[in-house]
């Protein structure tokens, strides 16, 4: 019997977050808390396990807000800063728990070696720096996470391959622009899908709303939550009224149970 999952949306915003610094856009001035979006990330919990997908620049704030006191690992979709810039903030967990397992494509680790060289130093390493356990993954290899097996899903973020993750009947994909048919097949018959929908206008490396809805119709999950949302998509309350009955805008702090 599969144990139930709890998905907590730590952040649902695009790379700048909402409100955008110095912006006078009406959505950035909104008083609706659902229109305030930190950089995109989720917490996946079951039994005693807590796993994070992506740790961007708002990671510390997100973890404190959720009162999360233990993490068992971090899965990285790709190397862009809004998905990895919070890497240093795993230090409190490292000091309490020891090495934290990070699951990422080899290319992502190679990028992090340059940007966070002090974390990966092996000679005269600064004693305050964290240490991570590097676990390389790719689209072809199912891997264990706690007592579950995770199926990676590859998509393209413009020309950059990124990984999404299928956990039981839940799948999380962000920064998607295109996805091959064979990867879509991995997503068939899922209960809940999370996928990006940046804005109404087309974008070179992200799905816009119309493209996301078209892909959702092809996959046919029971429910879908949209994430990685820009302020120019519009007000949460107004946009959600226009969506199909089984599609919803995610928002920061939203929890769903499967």
N, C-alpha and C positions, 0 to 999 in steps of 0.2 A: 504494500500500500504506500502510495506517494504521500510524503508529509506536505502540509499546506505551506504555501509561500506567502510572505508579506512583502510587498514592494512599496518602498517609501521614496517619493520623488524629492531628492535633495535639491535639485535645481532643474529648471525647464527652459532656461533662456539661451539665447545664442551667445556668440563669443564676447559681446560687449555687456551682456546682462541688460535687465530692465529695472529701473530707469537707466538710460544711457547717460553717461557723464555729459553735462552741459547741454542736454537736449531739452527743447521746449515742445517736443511732440506731445500731443494730448495723452497718449497712452503712458508716456513717462511721467505725466503729472497725475495719473489716475490714483484715486483713493481706494480702489478695489485691491485687496491684498493679492488676489489672483493675478493681477497685472504686474506684480513685482517679482522678477525672475532672476535667480542666481544662475551661474553657469551650470550646464547640464550634467547631471549625475543621478544615480539611484543607489539605494541600499536594498539589498535582497536578503531577507531573513527567513530562516526556518529552523525548527528545533532550537539548538544553542548556537547556530551559525549566523554570522553577519558578514556578507561580502559586499564590497563597493564596486560599482562599475564607473570608472573614470574619477580622477581626483583633480579637479581644476583649481583655479585660484581662490575659489570660495570654500574649499574643502573644510578648513578649520571652523568657519562660521556655521556651515551646514551640520557638522558633527556635534558641535556644541548645542545647536538648536534642537537636535533630535536626542540629546543626552545619550549618545552612543558611546559606550565605555569599552567596547571590544570589537576588533575587526579580525576576521580570519584570512583575509586576502583582498587584493585589488585587481580587477580585470580592466585592462586598458583597450579601448577601441582603436585608438591611433595616437600619434605623438603630438598633435597640435596643442598649443599652450592652454587653451580653454578646457582641455581634457587631462592635462598632466602637470600644470604649474603648481599644484598643491602638494607635490611629492614630498617636500621637506616637512610638511605638517604631519607626516606619519610619525615624527620623532616621539611624541608622548606614548604612542602605542608601542613603538620599538623599545623605549625605556622600560615599559611595564611587561611586555610580552616576548621581547626578542625579535628576531628577524620576521618581517612581514612578507608573505608570498605575493609576488606580482606576476600576473599572467599577461603576456603580450607577445606580439610578433617580434622576431629577431630584429627587424628594421627599427621598431619602436625603441628597443633597448639601446641600439646603436646611437639613436638620436639622444636618448637620455644620458648616455655616457658623456656626451659633449656638454650638454646643458647643466647636468648635475654631477660633474666630474668628482667632486669631493665625496659624494655618496659611494661612488664605485672605486675610490682610491684603495689600493692594497698595501701601499708603503707609507708609513707615517700618517695614517689616517687621523683626521681630527676627532678626538674622543666624543664630541657632541653630535657627530653626524650619525644618521641612522644607517642601518644595513638592511638590504632587502634580499629576498630569495628570488632569483630570476628564473622564471619558468616560461620557456619559449613555447608558443602555440602557433598553429596555422589553421587555415580553413579546412584542411583534410583530416584533422586529428581531434577526435573526441577526447576530452580530458576530465579527470575526476575533480570535483569541488565538494568538500565535505563528504557526504554520503550520496551525492548525486553525480551524474555524468552530464557534461556540458557539450553542446554541439555548436561550434563556431559557424557563423554565417558571414561570407565575404560579400561586400558591396564596394562600389567605387564612389569616392568623395571627389568628384571631378575625375582626375586621373590617378588619385591615390587610393590604393586598396585599404579598406578599413574592415574591422571585424565587429559583427554583432554576435549575440549569444542567445541560444535557446536552452532554457532550463525547464524541464518538464513540459507543460503546455503553455509556457510563457516565453516570449521572444522580445529582445531589446535591440533596436537598430537605430543608430543616429549618424548624422552627417552623410546620409545616403543621397546619391544622385541617380545611380543606375545599379541594377542587380541582375545577374545572369539567371536564366531559367532554372538551371540545376540548383542554384542556391535558393531560389524561390520555392522549389520543391521541398526543401528542408522545413519550410514554414507552414506547409499545408496542415490543416486540422488542428491548429493551435487555438487555445481559448482566448488569450490576451496578447495583443501586439502593441508594442510601443515603437513609434517611428517619427522621424523628424518631418516638420512642415514649417519652413522658414517664414514664408510670406506669400502674398498673392502673385506677385510678379515672378517671372522665371529668374533663376540664379544658375551660375555656371557650375556650382559644385554641391548644391542642396536641392532637394525636392521642394517645389512650391506646394501650395495647398492642393491645387487641382491634380498635380502629379502624385502626391501622396494618396489622395482619395482613389485615384486610378489603380495604384499598386495595392491598396487595401482591398479593392474590389476583386483583384486577381487572387490575392492570398485567401481572402474570406475568413478572417478570424471572427470569433463571436463578438469580441469587443476590441476597439483600438483606442489608444491614447496618444495624442500628438504632443511632441516635445521639440526642443531646440527652436524655440519660437522667438521671432523678432518683434519689436514694438510695432513695426509697420504692418504686421498681420492684422492688427486692430485690437479693440477691447475684448477681453476674455468673454464677458457676458454676451456681447453682440455676435462675436464669431461663432460661439458654441450653438447659438440658435439656428445657424445656417447649416450645421453639419448633419449627416445621416444619423438615424436614431441610435446606431451602435458605435458611433465615433464621438470622442470627447477630447477637449483640450485638457492636457495635464496641467497641474499647477504645483508650485513648491509646497511641500508638506502633505500633499495628497498621498493617502495610503490605499492600496488595493490588496485584497486577499484572494488567493486562488486555492 
